[in-house]
Every structure is written in structure tokens, then in C-alpha cells.
Amino acid sequence: MRDTIVYMRGPLPFGPEFGVPDDLIRDAKLLLDLDPQVIGSVRDELQAFPRFLDRKTTESVLRSLIDDGEFCHKLARLISGVDDRLRTTGQSVEEFLSVIERWLADEGNQRKGLLSEGEFQEVQRRLPLVVGPFPGHERQAKAERLSQTTGLPLEKIEIICDLRPVFDKGRDTVEGIIPYTTLKIVCKGPDGLPVALEAILSQDDVAQLAKASADAKKKLAGLRQLMQEKKLPIPRVAMTIEGDEK
């Protein structure tokens, strides 16, 4: 049987009901271990944060308030994960809590023992206090949208070097060898499927490609330096994160 691919653009024609991972429930229960005053401080700090709030930055904010690195890591995962989910589904935090409530009503989930009714009621009260929406998350979401609006995101780039034999007229003797270079670029298309391009490179093309890449790195370094001098933050999005930051 042949596979069938269905393309869909715009809002889903039915209400999205994403599953509730067990890890999300475990992370949400972390809120029960926080003093209400600390929760208030977390909300105030995230609300007042003047720059872009990705997950790593959210964790840094939490570490300034809570002296437990692992706890902060998980709590940042909860805050950023729920924020992403609400933006993806278009749900409010109250609607998301209703999803958890339906998850809790399932007998199979009740047998897991991850969340009691009393614990859910307390999570229901505390979660809206730490997921915003906050201005920093709004700025981060806008930066991520802008970084994806022009061009296709690169998925893979390969430069394949090969040898091509040159045969004589009888096709039984190799008279020479040609070094052969192929540039393969794979991008993610508007429909989410890969779009591939292959180009044959001469040795001079390879040299020009290397020079263009080196020039681009110098330009990016200069732009980053300018941003530092102007004290303008650079959002942490896919196109601005360097290798050692990932």
C-alpha cells in the first residue's frame, strides 16, 4: 500500500488535543515545593525581564532566585515548554489546565500515581503565576518568527569529493582522472519536506566558497561586536546560536 501524505496549512480544523507527557506532570509538581513568596518573586522577575527569554535565559533568571541548579533546569523546562505549547495550540493556560484535568480523570493515568486531585488543584492555582505570558517570551517568540520568515532553513550541507576516470575510445584503458566535487544542500521546504540542490564545483569554486565563508564569519563577528557596543541583545534563536552554545 502506498503512503498517503496530507498537506494542511493554517489552523487545524479540529481542536488540538496534544498528549500530556509524564515528565510534564513531574515538572509541574515542582511548583508544589516552592514557597508562595518564591513563586511571586519568579513571576515578578520574569515579568520585568527586559530582554529575550529563551529556555536557557529563563533558567539563569531562576538560578538567581533558587539555590538548586537541577530544580531550576526542570522548572525552566516547564515554563518554556508550556509557553511553547500554548503558542502552538492557541490555548490559554486555563484551557491547558483543563487538558491536564482530563488526563487526571483517566483511570490509567490515575494508576500511575503521578498527580493526586489535591495536587492538581494546587498546580491549577500556581501554574498560571509562572507561565505568563511575559514580555520576554513575547519578544523571543517574535524573534524566532522573524528568523524563519526569509529563506528556507538549512538542514544539511555536504561537499563530496570524488574521482572520475577518463577512458580511451575502447572503454578499457583509463587515460586520466578528473577530481570531481559536488556541493549538496538540503533545506526544509515550506511544507516541511526536504528540498535538495546539487551543484558541481570546480577547484576555483571550492576556493571561492571557502573565502566567502571566511568573509561571512568576519562580518558576523563585526556585527556581534557592534551589538555589544550598542548594548543591544542578540536573541538566542537557531540562526544565532554558535556550536559551543547548543
N, C-alpha and C positions, 0 to 999 in steps of 0.2 A: 504494500500500500504506500502511495506517495505521501510525503509530508505536506501539510497544509499550513501556509503562513497567512495570518490575518493582520493587516495593517490598520492602525487606528490612530487618529490624531485628535487633539483636543481633550476635553474632559471625558471620563468614562461614562457611558450611557447607563451605568448602574452604580449604585452606591459602593464605593471601595470598602472592603472589609478585610484588611490585612490581618494576618495572624498575630498572636501575642507571644513572642518568644519567652521561654522560661527565664533567660538571662535578663530580659527587660523587667520582669516581675522582681527578680532578685535585686536588681539595681534600684527599682522603685522603693523597695523596703528599706534601703539605706536611709531614706528620709525619716524613718521612724527612730533612727539612732541619733538624730540631730536635735539639739535643744532648739525650741522655737525661736529663741533670740538669735541663734546662729543662722537659722533659715531666713530670718528677717535681714540679717547682715548680707547673706548671699544674694538675696533679691535686690537689696539696695546697691551692692557693688556691681552686679550685672546690669542693673538699670542705668547706673551712672557711667558705665564704661564708655570712654569717648571714641574708641576705635572699632576695629573689626573683631567679632567674636567667633572664631572657629573653635573646634574642639580643644586643640592644644592651648589656645589662649584662655578658654574657659577654665581649663584645668589649672593654669597659672593663677587665675583670679581666686579659685577655690583654695589653692595652697597658701594663699596669703591670709586665709581665714581659718583653715582646718589643718591641724598638725598630723596628717596621716596621708602619705602620698598615694597609697593604693586605694584608699577610700575616695580621695579626690579624683583619681583616674576613673573610677567606676561612676562617680556622680557626674563628672563631665560627660561621660559616655551617655548617661541617661538624659541629661539636659539637652545636649546637642542632637542625640538620636530622636528624642521626642519632637524637638523643634523641626528637624528634617522631615519627620513623618507627618507632622501637621501641615507643613508646606506642600508635601507631595499629595496628600489626600484631600487638602482643603478643609479638614476637620478643625473644629475648635477643641481646646483642651477638655471641655466638658463632654463633647462627643467621643473623644478618645477614652475618657474615663468610663463612658458607657460601654465601650468595646471591652475594656477590662472587666467590667461588671458582668457582661455576658460570658466572658471567658471563665469567670469565677463560678457562674451558675452551672457550668458543665460538670457532670459527675466525674468524668475522667480527670479534669483539672483539680477538682476538689480532693481526689485521692492522692494527688501529688503532694499536697500539704504545703504548697509554696506560699499561700496567702489565705489568711482567715478573713471572715466577714468583718470582724473588728479592725483588723489591719487595713483592709481595703478602705473602710470609712475614714481612717486617719490619712492614708495615702491620698484619698479623694480630696481631703482638706488641704494637704500640704503641697501636692504636685503643682497646682496652678501658681503657687507662690514662686517657684523656681524655674518655670519654663517660659515665662513672659507672656507675649512676645516682647523682647527687649530691643532697643535701638541698635545695639551692636550686632545682634543676629540679623536684623533687617539689612544693615549695611553689608554684612557678609553674604547674605543671600543675593543682594543686588550685584555685588562684585562677581559672584560665581555666575550669575546670568550673563553679565557683560562679557566675561571671559569666554563664553561659549557662543556668543551671537555672531561672530565673524569667522569664517573659515570652518573647516572640518577638523575635529580633534585628531591628533596623530595617535595611532595605536602601535605601529611598529615601523621601523626603518632598518633596511638591510642593504649592505653593499657586498655583492657576491663577485668574487674574483675567480676567473676560470681560464682555461686554455682551449683554444680552438685550432685543431690541426688543419693544415693546408695540404691536400692530397694532389698527386700528379693526375694526369688525364686518365690513367688506368685505375685510379682509386685504390692502389695497393701500396703506394710509397708516400710517406709523409715528407713533404718538401720544406715545410716550415711550420711554425707555431705562432699564433696571434694571441697575446694576452687580452682577455675579454672581461669587461667589468659591467655589471648590471646594478643599477640602483632600483630598489624596490621599496615603495612607500605604501603603507596601508593606513587609511583613515576611517573614522567612524562616520558613516553617512547620516543624513537627516532622519532616515528611518531606522537607525541603529545598526544597520548591516554594514559590513566592511566594504570599502571602496579602495581598489588597488590600482597602482600606477607603476609601470616599469619603464625605465629609460636606460639606454645604452650609453656608457660613459667612455670617452677617450681618456688617455693618461692626462692630457691637459685639463679635461673636465674634472677629473678627480682632484687635481691640484687647485683648480678654481673653487671647487666645493669646499675643500679644506680651508682655503683662505677666507671664503665667505663666512664659514662657521666661526673661525677665529675672530673675524671682524665683528660678527654679531655678539660674541661673548664680551668683547671690549666695549661695545655700545651699551649692552645691558649693565655692565659694571659701572659705566659712567652715569647711566640713568638712575641706578640704585644710589650712587653717591650723591646725585642731585637731590633725590628724595630725602636722604638723610640730612642734607644741608638745609632743605626747606622744612624739615620736620614733618613730612607727610608720610603716613604709614603705608606700607605695601600690603594689601590683603593676602592672606595665605590661601591661594586657590591653586588648582592643578598647574597652571601655566607659570606660577611664580615660585613654587617650591623647588629648591635645589635638591640634588641627590642625597646629601647628608642630612637633609631636614625631613625626609619622608619616613 
